[in-house]
């Protein structure tokens, strides 16, 4: 599960932002933000974070968001490892997963709304907290299937019938 969380953190987008220029109606775009850079739907290009930024979100905010995103993924992975070594209770593990989910919803929205460059307005924003959702769904599926296997693996009670001779 840790490999899945690490790969979704690096490969899938953090969120998407639809933005437009305040004074020039023909300048608008939808941008997907990743840990490593972004993808512009309107211009059909990938871009890495550099000093000019990617889209209307400034460079420092984009890098800070990427660092926060990777940190949250590291917390999820550490929680998995602690749970597998039984150093963490199930309840604490789920609390950590839901707090990470909350952070992966709130932080991108806050960054996208506050780090927008001048002369631009945001039309739409959506965080994509895939690592936290994957953590919760995979853990729930594991618990569901392990309960099903553990109940079917138990031996049946001995109900042998003895026939008495007459």
C-alpha positions in Angstrom: 0.0 0.0 0.0 2.9 2.3 0.7 4.1 2.0 -2.9 0.7 2.9 -4.2 0.6 6.0 -2.0 4.1 7.0 -3.2 3.3 6.5 -6.8 -0.1 8.4 -6.7 1.7 11.2 -4.9 4.3 11.6 -7.6 2.2 10.7 -10.7 -1.3 12.0 -10.1 -2.3 15.7 -9.8 -2.6 17.6 -6.6 -5.5 19.6 -8.0 -6.8 21.6 -10.9 -7.4 25.3 -11.3 -9.4 27.0 -14.0 -8.5 30.6 -14.3 -8.9 33.6 -16.5 -7.3 37.0 -17.0 -9.3 39.9 -15.6 -8.8 42.3 -18.5 -8.2 40.1 -21.5 -11.1 37.7 -22.1 -9.2 35.4 -24.5 -6.6 34.5 -21.9 -7.9 31.6 -19.8 -6.8 28.0 -19.0 -7.3 25.0 -16.9 -4.1 23.8 -15.2 -3.4 20.6 -13.4 -0.8 20.9 -10.7 1.5 18.0 -9.9 4.3 17.6 -7.4 6.9 18.1 -10.2 5.1 20.8 -12.3 1.9 21.2 -14.2 -0.1 20.5 -17.3 -2.0 23.2 -19.2 -5.1 21.9 -20.9 -5.6 25.0 -23.1 -2.0 25.1 -24.3 -1.6 21.3 -24.3 1.8 21.4 -22.6 3.6 20.1 -19.6 5.7 22.4 -17.6 8.1 22.2 -14.7 8.2 24.6 -11.8 10.7 27.4 -12.5 11.2 31.0 -11.5 8.4 32.1 -13.9 5.9 29.7 -12.3 3.4 27.5 -14.0 0.2 29.3 -14.9 -1.0 32.2 -12.7 0.1 30.5 -9.4 3.4 31.9 -8.2 6.5 29.8 -8.0 7.1 29.8 -4.3 3.5 28.8 -3.5 3.7 25.9 -6.1 6.9 24.6 -4.6 5.5 25.0 -1.0 2.4 23.1 -2.1 4.5 20.3 -3.6 6.6 20.0 -0.4 3.4 19.9 1.8 1.9 17.2 -0.5 5.0 15.0 -0.3 5.1 15.5 3.5 1.5 14.3 3.9 2.3 11.3 1.7 5.3 10.6 4.0 3.0 10.7 7.0 0.6 8.2 5.4 3.5 5.9 4.5 4.9 6.1 8.1 1.4 5.4 9.4 1.2 2.3 7.2 4.6 1.0 8.4 3.7 1.7 12.1 0.4 -0.2 11.7 2.0 -3.1 10.0 4.5 -3.4 12.9 1.7 -3.0 15.4 3.2 0.1 16.8 0.0 2.0 16.1 -3.6 1.3 16.9 -6.2 1.0 14.1 -8.2 3.9 15.5 -5.1 6.1 15.5 -4.2 5.0 12.0 -7.7 6.0 10.7 -7.5 9.3 12.5 -4.2 10.1 10.8 -5.6 9.0 7.4 -8.7 11.3 7.8 -6.6 14.2 9.0 -4.3 13.8 6.0 -7.4 13.7 3.8 -8.6 16.9 5.3 -5.2 18.5 4.8 -5.1 17.3 1.2 -8.5 19.0 0.6 -7.9 22.3 2.4 -4.2 23.1 1.6 -4.5 23.1 -2.2 -7.6 25.3 -2.1 -5.9 27.7 0.3 -2.8 27.9 -1.8 -4.6 28.3 -5.1 -6.8 31.1 -3.7 -4.0 33.1 -2.0 -1.2 32.6 -4.5 -2.9 33.7 -7.6 -1.0 36.4 -9.5 -2.4 39.8 -10.0 -4.7 40.4 -13.0 -6.0 36.8 -12.8 -9.1 35.3 -11.2 -9.9 31.8 -10.4 -13.0 30.3 -12.0 -12.9 26.9 -10.4 -10.5 24.9 -8.2 -10.6 21.3 -7.1 -8.2 19.4 -4.9 -7.5 15.8 -5.8 -6.6 14.0 -2.6 -6.0 10.6 -4.2 -3.3 9.4 -1.8 -5.4 9.8 1.3 -8.5 8.4 -0.4 -6.5 5.4 -1.6 -5.1 4.9 1.9 -8.6 4.8 3.4 -10.1 2.6 0.7 -7.2 0.1 0.6 -7.3 -0.2 4.4 -11.0 -0.6 4.5 -10.8 -3.3 1.8 -8.0 -5.1 3.6 -10.0 -5.1 6.8 -13.1 -6.4 5.0 -11.3 -9.2 3.2 -9.3 -10.2 6.2 -12.4 -10.5 8.3 -14.0 -12.7 5.6 -10.9 -14.9 5.5 -10.5 -15.2 9.2 -14.1 -16.3 9.8 -14.0 -18.8 7.0 -10.6 -20.2 8.2 -11.9 -21.1 11.6 -12.6 -24.8 12.0 -16.1 -25.9 12.1 -17.4 -27.4 15.4 -17.4 -31.1 15.7 -21.0 -32.3 15.1 -20.4 -35.9 14.6 -23.3 -38.2 14.9 -22.9 -41.4 16.9 -25.1 -44.3 16.0 -25.8 -46.6 18.8 -26.2 -50.3 18.1 -29.3 -51.9 19.2 
